[in-house]
Amino acid sequence: MILTKEEYCLFNIKSKIQLIEKDGRFITRRVCSDLYLITFYQIYGFYVETIYEMSTFKTLSADPVINIDIMQLYPPPLRQMNSIA
């Protein structure tokens, strides 16, 4: 099954998450102010941004974005530093 962006938007948030888990391809994640986990996925030829509230583990949104470059608006992901012994 392939959906258009408009068809995807008709689903409720629970169904959107199920579609992402089934057919989406993870791109990257960002943490914003230690409050929100922002993840980006590609699904059916468009990009989706999901926003999770970290304190309650609640999904606030799972909506398409116009352009994947929107992820540049969020702080870059933290990189693991290798300790030198």
Contact map, one row per residue, 1 for C-alpha under 8 A:
1110000000000000000000000000000000000000000000000000000000000000000000000000000000000
1111000000000000000000000000000000000000000100000000000000000000000000000000000000000
1111111100000000000000000000000000000000000100000000000000000000000000000000000000000
0111111100000000000000000000000000000000000100000000000000000000000000000000000000000
0011111110000000000000000000000000000000000101000000000000000001000000000000000000000
0011111111000000000000000000000000000000000000000000000000000000000000000000000000000
0011111111100000000000000000000000000000000000000000000000000000000000000000000000000
0011111111100001000000000000000000000000000000000000000000000000000000000000000000000
0000111111110000000000000000000000000000000000000000000000000011000000000000000000000
0000011111110000000000000000000000000000000000000000000000000000000000000000000000000
0000001111111011000000000000000000000000000000000000000000000000000000000000000000000
0000000011111111000000000000000000000000000000000000000000000000000000000000000000000
0000000000111111100000000000000000000000000000000000000000101100000000000000000000000
0000000000011111110000000000000000000000000000000000000000000000000000000000000000000
0000000000111111111000000000000000000000000000000000000000000000000000000000000000000
0000000100111111111100000000000000000000000000000000000000000100000000000000000000000
0000000000001111111110000000000000000000000000000000000000000100000000000000000000000
0000000000000111111111000000000000000000000000000000000000000000000000000000000000000
0000000000000011111111110000000000000000000000000000000000000000000000000000000000000
0000000000000001111111111000000000000000101000000000000000000000000000000000000000000
0000000000000000111111110000000000000000000000000000000000000000000000000000000000000
0000000000000000011111110000000000000000000000000000000000000000000000000000000000000
0000000000000000001111111000000000000000001100000000000000000000000000000000000000000
0000000000000000001111111100000000000000111100000000000000000000000000000000000000000
0000000000000000000100111110000000000000111000000000000000000000000000000000000000000
0000000000000000000000011111000000000011110000000000000000000000000000000000000000000
0000000000000000000000001111100000000011110000000000000000000000000000000000000000000
0000000000000000000000000111110000000011100000000000000000000000000000000000000000000
0000000000000000000000000011111000001111000000000000000000000000000000000000100000000
0000000000000000000000000001111100001110000000000000000000000000000000000111100000000
0000000000000000000000000000111111111100000000000000000000000000000000000110100000000
0000000000000000000000000000011111111100000000000000000000000000000000000110000000000
0000000000000000000000000000001111110000000000000000000000000000000000000000000000000
0000000000000000000000000000001111111000000000000000010000000000000000000000000000000
0000000000000000000000000000001111111000000000000000111000000000000000000000000000000
0000000000000000000000000000001111111100000000000011110000000000000000000000000000000
0000000000000000000000000000111101111110000000000011110000000000000000000000000000000
0000000000000000000000000000111100011111000000001111000000000000000000000000000000000
0000000000000000000000000111110000001111100000001110000000000000000000000000000000000
0000000000000000000000000111100000000111110000111100000000000000000000100000000000000
0000000000000000000100011111000000000011111000111000000000000000000000000000000000000
0000000000000000000000011110000000000001111111110000000000000000000000000000000000000
0000000000000000000100111000000000000000111111110000000000000000000000000000000000000
0111100000000000000000110000000000000000011111000000000000000000000000000000000000000
0000000000000000000000000000000000000000011111100000000000000000000000000000000000000
0000100000000000000000000000000000000000011111110000000000000001100000000000000000000
0000000000000000000000000000000000000001111011111000000000000001111100000000000000000
0000000000000000000000000000000000000001111001111100000000000111100000000000000000000
0000000000000000000000000000000000000111100000111110000000001111100000000000000000000
0000000000000000000000000000000000000111000000011111000000111110000000000000000000000
0000000000000000000000000000000000011110000000001111100000111100000000000000000000000
0000000000000000000000000000000000011100000000000111110011111000000000000000000000000
0000000000000000000000000000000000111000000000000011111111110000000000000000000000000
0000000000000000000000000000000001111000000000000001111111000000000000000000000000000
0000000000000000000000000000000000100000000000000000111110000000000000000000000000000
0000000000000000000000000000000000000000000000000000111111000000000000000000000000000
0000000000000000000000000000000000000000000000000001111111100000000000000000000000000
0000000000000000000000000000000000000000000000000001110111110000000000000000000000000
0000000000001000000000000000000000000000000000000111100011111100000000000000000000000
0000000000000000000000000000000000000000000000000111100001111100000000000000000000000
0000000000001000000000000000000000000000000000001111000000111110000000000000000000000
0000000000001001100000000000000000000000000000011110000000111111000000000000000000000
0000000010000000000000000000000000000000000000011100000000001111100000000000000000000
0000100010000000000000000000000000000000000001111000000000000111110000000000000000000
0000000000000000000000000000000000000000000001111000000000000011111101000000000000000
0000000000000000000000000000000000000000000000100000000000000001111100000000000000000
0000000000000000000000000000000000000000000000100000000000000000111111000000000000000
0000000000000000000000000000000000000000000000100000000000000000111111100000000000000
0000000000000000000000000000000000000000000000000000000000000000001111111000000000000
0000000000000000000000000000000000000000000000000000000000000000101111111100000000000
0000000000000000000000000000000000000001000000000000000000000000000111111100000000000
0000000000000000000000000000000000000000000000000000000000000000000011111111000000000
0000000000000000000000000000000000000000000000000000000000000000000011111110000000000
0000000000000000000000000000011100000000000000000000000000000000000001111111000000000
0000000000000000000000000000011100000000000000000000000000000000000000011111100000000
0000000000000000000000000000010000000000000000000000000000000000000000010111110000000
0000000000000000000000000000111000000000000000000000000000000000000000000011111000000
0000000000000000000000000000000000000000000000000000000000000000000000000001111100000
0000000000000000000000000000000000000000000000000000000000000000000000000000111110000
0000000000000000000000000000000000000000000000000000000000000000000000000000011111000
0000000000000000000000000000000000000000000000000000000000000000000000000000001111100
0000000000000000000000000000000000000000000000000000000000000000000000000000000111110
0000000000000000000000000000000000000000000000000000000000000000000000000000000011111
0000000000000000000000000000000000000000000000000000000000000000000000000000000001111
0000000000000000000000000000000000000000000000000000000000000000000000000000000000111
